[in-house]
Amino acid sequence: MDYPNDFNTPAFPAGPRIAISRFMAIASCVVFVVIIFVCILLLWAVRSQRVDPFIVSVNSFTGQWAVVGHSHGNGPMEYPAIQSIQQSVIAEFAENWFTISEQTDINEALWKTCNRTDDCGMNNDLAYDDPSCALFCKSGEELFSRFIYDVVPNYQERVAAGEYWFVDKTQFQIEPAGQISDNGGTWRILATVQSNISGNINIIAFAKVARNIEIYPQTLGYYVADFNAYKIN
């Protein structure tokens, strides 16, 4: 006979209660074990999670989306904050430097000489995608002056000939060319500029980043103090 299940007799009146107690004890143990297993599984899942960021670039001329950086298969990418800010400044600067738009108003906005206090301060009301002063606000005074007098006349001739340029962001690389510090450093840029007349133009450039937090508050003080580019094909 199975005790206590089969002992529901006057001689053993506690048999049913003992059977129920045994069942509840076994069920409680099973539930407790399941809870422990689920907690271990959740802990493992949380510890095994890994942030895998990627950067998506949208070409402002063609509207094409492209992934320009990700960490799949190479472990998580590490970008020191100071270097990331400098790279961002250089990337926007180089893109604007090598841009010749089909639209005259965009060119005029990019090549515009602005007021550093009103147009480059933290309180300016320009829209995020407004190209006005984009190049001026990330350039040193001497560099922007050189751009206006040496580069813009050549660009204007190209505009008159119906030529336009834009940077191929899928072929855009920025890497340190020396010691990088909190006050800036020298960077190497490899880029491909696409022209509707000249085709692809491969370029190597060197940008010197400096810092002046009072004059360039939008970029935590970083700006491009010197920039030299060379055609390599």
Accessible surface in RSA format (square Angstrom, percent):
REM  Atomic radii and reference values for relative SASA: ProtOr
REM  Chains: A
REM  Algorithm: Lee & Richards
REM  Probe-radius: 1.40
REM  Slices: 20
REM RES _ NUM      All-atoms   Total-Side   Main-Chain    Non-polar    All polar
REM                ABS   REL    ABS   REL    ABS   REL    ABS   REL    ABS   REL
RES MET A   1   180.91  93.7  99.48  65.8  81.44 193.9  76.14  64.7 104.77 138.8
RES ASP A   2    68.29  47.8  61.36  61.1   6.93  16.4  29.35  69.1  38.94  38.8
RES TYR A   3   114.17  53.3 101.73  57.9  12.44  32.4  76.53  57.5  37.64  46.4
RES PRO A   4     4.12   3.0   3.46   3.2   0.66   2.4   3.46   2.9   0.66   4.1
RES ASN A   5    72.90  50.3  49.16  47.5  23.74  57.2  22.40  53.9  50.50  48.8
RES ASP A   6    70.85  49.6  57.08  56.8  13.77  32.6  16.13  38.0  54.73  54.6
RES PHE A   7    44.13  22.1  43.98  27.2   0.15   0.4  44.13  26.8   0.00   0.0
RES ASN A   8   112.68  77.7  89.20  86.2  23.48  56.5  16.44  39.6  96.24  93.0
RES THR A   9    56.56  40.2  51.53  52.2   5.03  12.0  53.77  72.2   2.79   4.2
RES PRO A  10   135.66  98.9 107.87  98.3  27.79 101.0 118.71  98.0  16.94 105.3
RES ALA A  11    81.22  74.7  47.39  73.1  33.82  76.9  59.24  83.4  21.98  58.2
RES PHE A  12    96.55  48.3  93.05  57.6   3.51   9.1  96.55  58.5   0.00   0.0
RES PRO A  13    91.62  66.8  77.76  70.9  13.86  50.4  83.59  69.0   8.03  49.9
RES ALA A  14    37.19  34.2  36.98  57.1   0.21   0.5  36.98  52.1   0.21   0.6
RES GLY A  15     2.04   2.5   0.00   N/A   2.04   2.5   1.00   2.7   1.04   2.3
RES PRO A  16    50.47  36.8  44.24  40.3   6.23  22.6  50.21  41.5   0.27   1.7
RES ARG A  17   154.39  64.8 151.99  77.5   2.40   5.7  70.91  96.9  83.48  50.6
RES ILE A  18    71.53  40.7  69.27  51.6   2.26   5.4  71.13  51.2   0.40   1.1
RES ALA A  19    18.13  16.7  13.51  20.9   4.62  10.5  13.81  19.4   4.33  11.5
RES ILE A  20   112.40  64.0 109.03  81.2   3.38   8.1 112.36  80.9   0.05   0.1
RES SER A  21    70.67  59.7  60.68  81.0   9.98  23.0  37.05  78.9  33.61  47.1
RES ARG A  22   108.84  45.7 101.98  52.0   6.85  16.3  49.26  67.3  59.58  36.1
RES PHE A  23   135.49  67.8 132.95  82.3   2.54   6.6 135.31  82.0   0.18   0.5
RES MET A  24   107.47  55.7 107.19  70.9   0.28   0.7  88.55  75.3  18.92  25.1
RES ALA A  25    55.61  51.1  46.65  72.0   8.96  20.4  54.79  77.2   0.83   2.2
RES ILE A  26   100.59  57.2  98.09  73.1   2.50   6.0 100.58  72.4   0.00   0.0
RES ALA A  27    33.82  31.1  27.98  43.2   5.85  13.3  33.55  47.2   0.27   0.7
RES SER A  28    65.79  55.6  55.95  74.7   9.84  22.7  37.43  79.7  28.36  39.7
RES CYS A  29    79.77  60.3  75.79  84.5   3.98   9.4  25.38  64.3  54.39  58.7
RES VAL A  30    84.77  55.8  81.96  74.2   2.81   6.8  84.63  73.5   0.14   0.4
RES VAL A  31    84.80  55.8  83.86  75.9   0.94   2.3  84.80  73.7   0.00   0.0
RES PHE A  32   127.03  63.6 125.54  77.8   1.49   3.9 126.82  76.9   0.21   0.6
RES VAL A  33    93.31  61.4  92.57  83.8   0.74   1.8  92.76  80.6   0.55   1.5
RES VAL A  34    78.57  51.7  77.19  69.9   1.38   3.3  78.57  68.3   0.00   0.0
RES ILE A  35    92.29  52.5  90.39  67.3   1.90   4.6  92.23  66.4   0.06   0.2
RES ILE A  36    76.62  43.6  74.79  55.7   1.83   4.4  76.62  55.2   0.00   0.0
RES PHE A  37   128.84  64.5 126.81  78.5   2.03   5.3 128.49  77.9   0.35   1.0
RES VAL A  38    65.56  43.1  65.56  59.4   0.00   0.0  65.56  57.0   0.00   0.0
RES CYS A  39    71.15  53.8  65.03  72.5   6.13  14.4  25.73  65.2  45.42  49.0
RES ILE A  40   108.28  61.6 106.49  79.3   1.79   4.3 107.64  77.5   0.64   1.7
RES LEU A  41    88.97  49.5  86.44  61.8   2.53   6.4  88.75  62.3   0.22   0.6
RES LEU A  42   109.57  61.0 109.40  78.3   0.18   0.4 109.52  76.9   0.05   0.1
RES LEU A  43   100.94  56.2  97.04  69.4   3.91   9.8 100.33  70.5   0.62   1.7
RES TRP A  44   164.89  66.2 160.54  77.7   4.35  10.2 138.69  74.0  26.19  42.5
RES ALA A  45    39.91  36.7  38.11  58.8   1.80   4.1  38.52  54.2   1.38   3.7
RES VAL A  46    99.08  65.2  90.99  82.4   8.08  19.5  91.20  79.2   7.87  21.4
RES ARG A  47   189.05  79.4 155.46  79.2  33.59  80.0  57.13  78.1 131.92  79.9
RES SER A  48    64.66  54.6  32.19  43.0  32.48  74.8  33.48  71.3  31.18  43.7
RES GLN A  49   145.12  81.2 117.68  86.0  27.45  65.3  37.76  80.4 107.36  81.4
RES ARG A  50   135.83  57.0 103.23  52.6  32.60  77.6  51.23  70.0  84.60  51.3
RES VAL A  51   124.04  81.6 112.69 102.0  11.35  27.4 117.91 102.5   6.13  16.6
RES ASP A  52    40.93  28.7  23.15  23.0  17.78  42.0  17.93  42.2  23.00  22.9
RES PRO A  53    63.50  46.3  53.82  49.1   9.68  35.2  63.35  52.3   0.15   0.9
RES PHE A  54   113.72  56.9  90.54  56.1  23.18  60.3  90.68  55.0  23.04  66.0
RES ILE A  55    86.38  49.2  83.49  62.2   2.89   7.0  86.38  62.2   0.00   0.0
RES VAL A  56    59.34  39.0  32.76  29.7  26.57  64.0  32.76  28.5  26.57  72.1
RES SER A  57    14.56  12.3   8.54  11.4   6.02  13.9  12.18  25.9   2.39   3.3
RES VAL A  58    67.91  44.7  54.50  49.3  13.41  32.3  54.50  47.4  13.41  36.4
RES ASN A  59    19.78  13.6  18.30  17.7   1.47   3.5   7.42  17.8  12.36  11.9
RES SER A  60    91.33  77.2  50.73  67.7  40.61  93.5  52.23 111.2  39.10  54.8
RES PHE A  61    75.25  37.6  39.20  24.3  36.05  93.8  42.54  25.8  32.71  93.6
RES THR A  62    80.53  57.3  43.40  44.0  37.13  88.5  50.96  68.5  29.56  44.7
RES GLY A  63    43.00  53.0   0.00   N/A  43.00  53.0  27.95  76.7  15.05  33.7
RES GLN A  64   121.26  67.8 111.15  81.2  10.11  24.1  34.50  73.4  86.76  65.8
RES TRP A  65   176.91  71.0 156.55  75.8  20.36  47.8 137.29  73.2  39.62  64.3
RES ALA A  66    22.24  20.5  13.80  21.3   8.45  19.2  22.17  31.2   0.08   0.2
RES VAL A  67    82.72  54.4  54.94  49.7  27.78  66.9  54.94  47.7  27.78  75.4
RES VAL A  68    63.10  41.5  25.90  23.5  37.20  89.6  32.99  28.7  30.12  81.7
RES GLY A  69    16.13  19.9   0.00   N/A  16.13  19.9  15.66  43.0   0.48   1.1
RES HIS A  70    81.21  44.4  67.71  47.1  13.50  34.5  36.82  37.9  44.39  51.7
RES SER A  71     0.17   0.1   0.00   0.0   0.17   0.4   0.17   0.4   0.00   0.0
RES HIS A  72   104.92  57.3  93.33  64.9  11.60  29.7  65.92  67.9  39.00  45.4
RES GLY A  73    81.35 100.3   0.00   N/A  81.35 100.3  43.26 118.7  38.10  85.3
RES ASN A  74   126.16  87.0  91.05  88.0  35.10  84.5  31.43  75.7  94.72  91.6
RES GLY A  75    31.27  38.6   0.00   N/A  31.27  38.6  23.47  64.4   7.80  17.5
RES PRO A  76    79.81  58.2  66.50  60.6  13.31  48.4  66.50  54.9  13.31  82.7
RES MET A  77    53.50  27.7  29.02  19.2  24.48  58.3  25.47  21.7  28.04  37.1
RES GLU A  78   155.22  89.1 128.11  96.9  27.11  64.5  48.19  93.2 107.03  87.4
RES TYR A  79   114.09  53.3  88.36  50.3  25.73  67.0  68.65  51.6  45.44  56.0
RES PRO A  80    75.60  55.1  63.45  57.8  12.15  44.2  75.05  62.0   0.55   3.4
RES ALA A  81    73.64  67.7  58.81  90.8  14.83  33.7  65.08  91.6   8.57  22.7
RES ILE A  82    51.43  29.3  50.86  37.9   0.57   1.4  50.86  36.6   0.57   1.5
RES GLN A  83    55.52  31.0  55.52  40.6   0.00   0.0   6.03  12.8  49.49  37.5
RES SER A  84    37.35  31.6  31.10  41.5   6.26  14.4  30.31  64.5   7.04   9.9
RES ILE A  85    43.41  24.7  40.40  30.1   3.01   7.3  43.41  31.3   0.00   0.0
RES GLN A  86     0.00   0.0   0.00   0.0   0.00   0.0   0.00   0.0   0.00   0.0
RES GLN A  87    41.77  23.4  41.23  30.1   0.54   1.3  12.21  26.0  29.56  22.4
RES SER A  88    55.83  47.2  47.50  63.4   8.32  19.2  31.19  66.4  24.64  34.5
RES VAL A  89     4.08   2.7   3.60   3.3   0.48   1.2   4.08   3.5   0.00   0.0
RES ILE A  90     0.00   0.0   0.00   0.0   0.00   0.0   0.00   0.0   0.00   0.0
RES ALA A  91    31.39  28.9  29.50  45.5   1.89   4.3  29.81  42.0   1.58   4.2
RES GLU A  92    75.28  43.2  73.81  55.8   1.47   3.5  28.45  55.0  46.83  38.2
RES PHE A  93     0.00   0.0   0.00   0.0   0.00   0.0   0.00   0.0   0.00   0.0
RES ALA A  94     0.00   0.0   0.00   0.0   0.00   0.0   0.00   0.0   0.00   0.0
RES GLU A  95    40.79  23.4  40.79  30.9   0.00   0.0   8.83  17.1  31.96  26.1
RES ASN A  96    22.67  15.6  22.67  21.9   0.00   0.0   0.00   0.0  22.67  21.9
RES TRP A  97    15.11   6.1  15.11   7.3   0.00   0.0   7.47   4.0   7.64  12.4
RES PHE A  98     8.38   4.2   8.38   5.2   0.00   0.0   8.38   5.1   0.00   0.0
RES THR A  99     6.62   4.7   6.62   6.7   0.00   0.0   4.38   5.9   2.24   3.4
RES ILE A 100     0.00   0.0   0.00   0.0   0.00   0.0   0.00   0.0   0.00   0.0
RES SER A 101     3.58   3.0   1.59   2.1   1.99   4.6   0.00   0.0   3.58   5.0
RES GLU A 102   129.37  74.3  93.04  70.4  36.32  86.5  30.61  59.2  98.75  80.6
RES GLN A 103   103.01  57.6  98.02  71.6   4.98  11.9  30.33  64.6  72.67  55.1
RES THR A 104    84.63  60.2  79.39  80.5   5.25  12.5  51.71  69.5  32.92  49.8
RES ASP A 105    93.31  65.4  84.85  84.5   8.46  20.0  42.77 100.6  50.54  50.4
RES ILE A 106    46.38  26.4  45.58  34.0   0.80   1.9  46.38  33.4   0.00   0.0
RES ASN A 107     4.28   3.0   4.28   4.1   0.00   0.0   3.15   7.6   1.13   1.1
RES GLU A 108   112.11  64.4 102.45  77.5   9.67  23.0  42.59  82.4  69.52  56.8
RES ALA A 109    15.46  14.2  11.17  17.2   4.29   9.8  15.08  21.2   0.38   1.0
RES LEU A 110     4.93   2.7   4.93   3.5   0.00   0.0   4.93   3.5   0.00   0.0
RES TRP A 111    26.80  10.8  19.36   9.4   7.44  17.5  19.59  10.4   7.22  11.7
RES LYS A 112   102.61  50.1  95.28  58.5   7.33  17.5  56.97  51.3  45.64  48.6
RES THR A 113    93.96  66.8  70.47  71.4  23.48  56.0  56.43  75.8  37.53  56.7
RES CYS A 114    16.03  12.1   0.00   0.0  16.03  37.7   5.64  14.3  10.39  11.2
RES ASN A 115    76.44  52.7  69.93  67.6   6.51  15.7  20.95  50.4  55.49  53.6
RES ARG A 116    31.87  13.4  24.67  12.6   7.20  17.1  24.50  33.5   7.37   4.5
RES THR A 117   115.53  82.2  97.51  98.9  18.02  42.9  68.47  92.0  47.06  71.1
RES ASP A 118    99.54  69.7  83.62  83.2  15.92  37.7  28.11  66.1  71.43  71.2
RES ASP A 119    37.27  26.1  35.68  35.5   1.59   3.8   0.28   0.7  36.99  36.9
RES CYS A 120     1.85   1.4   1.26   1.4   0.59   1.4   1.26   3.2   0.59   0.6
RES GLY A 121    12.13  15.0   0.00   N/A  12.13  15.0  12.13  33.3   0.00   0.0
RES MET A 122   134.19  69.5 105.20  69.6  28.98  69.0 105.36  89.6  28.83  38.2
RES ASN A 123   148.95 102.7 119.58 115.6  29.38  70.7  38.59  92.9 110.37 106.7
RES ASN A 124    39.74  27.4  16.12  15.6  23.62  56.9   6.77  16.3  32.98  31.9
RES ASP A 125   139.98  98.0 107.17 106.7  32.80  77.6  46.44 109.3  93.54  93.3
RES LEU A 126    67.36  37.5  45.42  32.5  21.94  55.2  47.09  33.1  20.27  54.5
RES ALA A 127    63.12  58.0  44.33  68.4  18.78  42.7  55.56  78.2   7.56  20.0
RES TYR A 128   224.32 104.7 187.84 106.9  36.48  94.9 151.57 113.9  72.75  89.7
RES ASP A 129   122.18  85.6  94.76  94.3  27.42  64.8  43.61 102.6  78.57  78.4
RES ASP A 130    51.11  35.8  35.59  35.4  15.52  36.7  10.41  24.5  40.70  40.6
RES PRO A 131    39.50  28.8  34.07  31.1   5.44  19.8  39.50  32.6   0.00   0.0
RES SER A 132    22.97  19.4  19.21  25.6   3.75   8.6   2.25   4.8  20.71  29.0
RES CYS A 133     2.59   2.0   2.11   2.4   0.48   1.1   0.98   2.5   1.61   1.7
RES ALA A 134    23.18  21.3  16.29  25.1   6.89  15.7  23.18  32.6   0.00   0.0
RES LEU A 135     0.42   0.2   0.42   0.3   0.00   0.0   0.42   0.3   0.00   0.0
RES PHE A 136     8.82   4.4   8.82   5.5   0.00   0.0   8.82   5.3   0.00   0.0
RES CYS A 137    10.77   8.1   6.37   7.1   4.40  10.3   3.42   8.7   7.35   7.9
RES LYS A 138    25.04  12.2  25.04  15.4   0.00   0.0   3.94   3.5  21.11  22.5
RES SER A 139     0.82   0.7   0.82   1.1   0.00   0.0   0.00   0.0   0.82   1.1
RES GLY A 140     6.46   8.0   0.00   N/A   6.46   8.0   6.46  17.7   0.00   0.0
RES GLU A 141   106.08  60.9  97.28  73.6   8.80  21.0  59.04 114.2  47.04  38.4
RES GLU A 142   152.60  87.6 142.33 107.7  10.27  24.5  59.34 114.8  93.27  76.1
RES LEU A 143     3.13   1.7   0.30   0.2   2.84   7.1   2.59   1.8   0.55   1.5
RES PHE A 144     8.08   4.0   7.75   4.8   0.34   0.9   8.08   4.9   0.00   0.0
RES SER A 145    48.90  41.3  44.65  59.6   4.25   9.8  27.51  58.6  21.40  30.0
RES ARG A 146    83.79  35.2  76.87  39.2   6.92  16.5  46.48  63.5  37.31  22.6
RES PHE A 147     0.30   0.1   0.30   0.2   0.00   0.0   0.30   0.2   0.00   0.0
RES ILE A 148    45.60  25.9  41.42  30.9   4.18  10.1  41.42  29.8   4.18  11.3
RES TYR A 149   165.08  77.1 147.32  83.8  17.76  46.2 100.55  75.6  64.53  79.5
RES ASP A 150    95.32  66.8  69.28  69.0  26.04  61.6  26.36  62.0  68.96  68.8
RES VAL A 151    27.83  18.3  25.81  23.4   2.02   4.9  27.83  24.2   0.00   0.0
RES VAL A 152    11.09   7.3  11.09  10.0   0.00   0.0  11.09   9.6   0.00   0.0
RES PRO A 153    58.86  42.9  56.36  51.4   2.51   9.1  57.52  47.5   1.34   8.4
RES ASN A 154    63.91  44.1  60.59  58.5   3.32   8.0  19.20  46.2  44.71  43.2
RES TYR A 155     8.15   3.8   8.15   4.6   0.00   0.0   5.12   3.8   3.03   3.7
RES GLN A 156   101.20  56.6  94.87  69.3   6.33  15.1  27.31  58.1  73.89  56.0
RES GLU A 157   121.83  69.9 111.33  84.2  10.50  25.0  43.45  84.0  78.38  64.0
RES ARG A 158    67.08  28.2  65.20  33.2   1.88   4.5  11.46  15.7  55.62  33.7
RES VAL A 159    51.19  33.7  40.38  36.6  10.81  26.1  41.00  35.6  10.19  27.6
RES ALA A 160    93.37  85.9  49.71  76.7  43.66  99.3  61.58  86.7  31.79  84.2
RES ALA A 161    72.38  66.5  40.16  62.0  32.22  73.3  53.27  75.0  19.11  50.6
RES GLY A 162    48.53  59.8   0.00   N/A  48.53  59.8  36.70 100.7  11.83  26.5
RES GLU A 163    11.33   6.5   7.72   5.8   3.61   8.6   0.04   0.1  11.29   9.2
RES TYR A 164    57.54  26.9  57.54  32.7   0.00   0.0  20.19  15.2  37.35  46.0
RES TRP A 165    18.96   7.6  18.96   9.2   0.00   0.0  18.96  10.1   0.00   0.0
RES PHE A 166    27.47  13.7  27.47  17.0   0.00   0.0  27.47  16.7   0.00   0.0
RES VAL A 167     5.92   3.9   1.93   1.7   3.99   9.6   1.93   1.7   3.99  10.8
RES ASP A 168    23.78  16.7  22.66  22.6   1.12   2.7   1.68   3.9  22.11  22.0
RES LYS A 169    55.34  27.0  50.20  30.8   5.14  12.2  26.02  23.4  29.31  31.2
RES THR A 170    75.36  53.6  47.75  48.4  27.61  65.8  42.02  56.4  33.34  50.4
RES GLN A 171    96.40  53.9  89.12  65.1   7.28  17.3  13.12  27.9  83.28  63.2
RES PHE A 172    43.99  22.0  21.29  13.2  22.69  59.1  21.29  12.9  22.69  65.0
RES GLN A 173   102.98  57.6  98.03  71.6   4.95  11.8  31.03  66.1  71.95  54.6
RES ILE A 174    31.93  18.2  11.38   8.5  20.55  49.5  11.41   8.2  20.52  55.7
RES GLU A 175    69.04  39.6  68.54  51.9   0.49   1.2  20.08  38.8  48.96  40.0
RES PRO A 176    60.64  44.2  46.70  42.6  13.95  50.7  46.70  38.6  13.95  86.7
RES ALA A 177    36.44  33.5   4.53   7.0  31.91  72.6  10.06  14.2  26.39  69.9
RES GLY A 178    45.81  56.5   0.00   N/A  45.81  56.5  33.51  92.0  12.30  27.5
RES GLN A 179   160.06  89.5 135.84  99.3  24.22  57.7  58.60 124.7 101.45  76.9
RES ILE A 180    23.15  13.2   3.89   2.9  19.26  46.4   3.89   2.8  19.26  52.3
RES SER A 181    53.51  45.2  45.11  60.2   8.40  19.3  42.06  89.6  11.44  16.0
RES ASP A 182    86.31  60.5  83.62  83.2   2.69   6.4  19.05  44.8  67.26  67.1
RES ASN A 183   108.59  74.9 100.74  97.4   7.85  18.9  24.17  58.2  84.43  81.6
RES GLY A 184     4.81   5.9   0.00   N/A   4.81   5.9   2.50   6.9   2.31   5.2
RES GLY A 185    15.86  19.6   0.00   N/A  15.86  19.6  14.28  39.2   1.58   3.5
RES THR A 186    51.57  36.7  50.03  50.7   1.55   3.7  26.22  35.2  25.35  38.3
RES TRP A 187     0.06   0.0   0.06   0.0   0.00   0.0   0.06   0.0   0.00   0.0
RES ARG A 188    71.45  30.0  71.14  36.3   0.31   0.7   9.04  12.4  62.40  37.8
RES ILE A 189     0.39   0.2   0.26   0.2   0.12   0.3   0.26   0.2   0.12   0.3
RES LEU A 190    54.88  30.6  54.72  39.1   0.16   0.4  54.72  38.4   0.16   0.4
RES ALA A 191     4.82   4.4   0.23   0.4   4.59  10.4   0.83   1.2   3.99  10.6
RES THR A 192    14.62  10.4  14.62  14.8   0.00   0.0   4.30   5.8  10.32  15.6
RES VAL A 193     0.00   0.0   0.00   0.0   0.00   0.0   0.00   0.0   0.00   0.0
RES GLN A 194    51.95  29.0  51.22  37.4   0.73   1.7  10.31  21.9  41.64  31.6
RES SER A 195    11.60   9.8   0.00   0.0  11.60  26.7   1.66   3.5   9.93  13.9
RES ASN A 196    73.71  50.8  29.87  28.9  43.85 105.6  24.41  58.7  49.31  47.7
RES ILE A 197   102.56  58.4  70.68  52.7  31.88  76.8  74.86  53.9  27.70  75.2
RES SER A 198    59.43  50.2  26.71  35.6  32.73  75.4  21.64  46.1  37.80  53.0
RES GLY A 199    33.82  41.7   0.00   N/A  33.82  41.7  32.68  89.7   1.14   2.6
RES ASN A 200    90.83  62.6  73.50  71.0  17.33  41.7  14.73  35.4  76.11  73.6
RES ILE A 201    14.26   8.1  14.26  10.6   0.00   0.0  14.26  10.3   0.00   0.0
RES ASN A 202    52.28  36.1  52.28  50.5   0.00   0.0   6.98  16.8  45.30  43.8
RES ILE A 203    11.44   6.5  10.76   8.0   0.68   1.6  10.76   7.7   0.68   1.8
RES ILE A 204    38.93  22.2  38.93  29.0   0.00   0.0  38.93  28.0   0.00   0.0
RES ALA A 205     0.18   0.2   0.18   0.3   0.00   0.0   0.18   0.3   0.00   0.0
RES PHE A 206    69.50  34.8  67.21  41.6   2.30   6.0  67.51  40.9   1.99   5.7
RES ALA A 207     0.10   0.1   0.00   0.0   0.10   0.2   0.10   0.1   0.00   0.0
RES LYS A 208   116.36  56.8 115.07  70.6   1.30   3.1  57.40  51.7  58.97  62.8
RES VAL A 209     4.18   2.8   0.00   0.0   4.18  10.1   0.00   0.0   4.18  11.3
RES ALA A 210    22.73  20.9  21.71  33.5   1.02   2.3  22.73  32.0   0.00   0.0
RES ARG A 211    90.63  38.1  60.87  31.0  29.76  70.9  13.45  18.4  77.18  46.8
RES ASN A 212    55.55  38.3  49.26  47.6   6.28  15.1  10.40  25.0  45.15  43.6
RES ILE A 213    92.19  52.5  86.45  64.4   5.74  13.8  86.45  62.3   5.74  15.6
RES GLU A 214   156.08  89.6 125.74  95.1  30.34  72.2  46.85  90.6 109.23  89.2
RES ILE A 215    76.76  43.7  70.04  52.2   6.72  16.2  74.87  53.9   1.88   5.1
RES TYR A 216     9.97   4.7   7.97   4.5   2.00   5.2   5.59   4.2   4.38   5.4
RES PRO A 217    33.54  24.4  27.38  25.0   6.16  22.4  27.60  22.8   5.94  36.9
RES GLN A 218    76.08  42.5  45.66  33.4  30.42  72.4  21.63  46.0  54.45  41.3
RES THR A 219    17.85  12.7  12.85  13.0   5.00  11.9  17.48  23.5   0.37   0.6
RES LEU A 220    89.09  49.6  89.09  63.7   0.00   0.0  89.09  62.6   0.00   0.0
RES GLY A 221     0.00   0.0   0.00   N/A   0.00   0.0   0.00   0.0   0.00   0.0
RES TYR A 222     0.03   0.0   0.03   0.0   0.00   0.0   0.03   0.0   0.00   0.0
RES TYR A 223    37.26  17.4  37.26  21.2   0.00   0.0   4.48   3.4  32.78  40.4
RES VAL A 224     0.00   0.0   0.00   0.0   0.00   0.0   0.00   0.0   0.00   0.0
RES ALA A 225    32.97  30.3  18.62  28.7  14.35  32.6  19.01  26.8  13.96  37.0
RES ASP A 226    56.23  39.4  55.91  55.6   0.31   0.7  13.31  31.3  42.92  42.8
RES PHE A 227     1.36   0.7   0.41   0.3   0.95   2.5   0.41   0.3   0.95   2.7
RES ASN A 228    56.95  39.3  53.44  51.6   3.50   8.4   8.04  19.4  48.90  47.3
RES ALA A 229    40.36  37.1  11.60  17.9  28.76  65.4  12.03  16.9  28.33  75.0
RES TYR A 230   122.17  57.0 116.91  66.5   5.26  13.7  89.56  67.3  32.61  40.2
RES LYS A 231   138.16  67.4 105.98  65.0  32.19  76.6  53.29  48.0  84.88  90.4
RES ILE A 232    96.96  55.2  62.27  46.4  34.69  83.6  71.36  51.4  25.60  69.5
RES ASN A 233    99.99  69.0  47.12  45.5  52.87 127.3  62.62 150.7  37.37  36.1
END  Absolute sums over single chains surface
CHAIN  1 A    14636.3      11998.2       2638.1       8730.6       5905.7
END  Absolute sums over all chains
TOTAL         14636.3      11998.2       2638.1       8730.6       5905.7
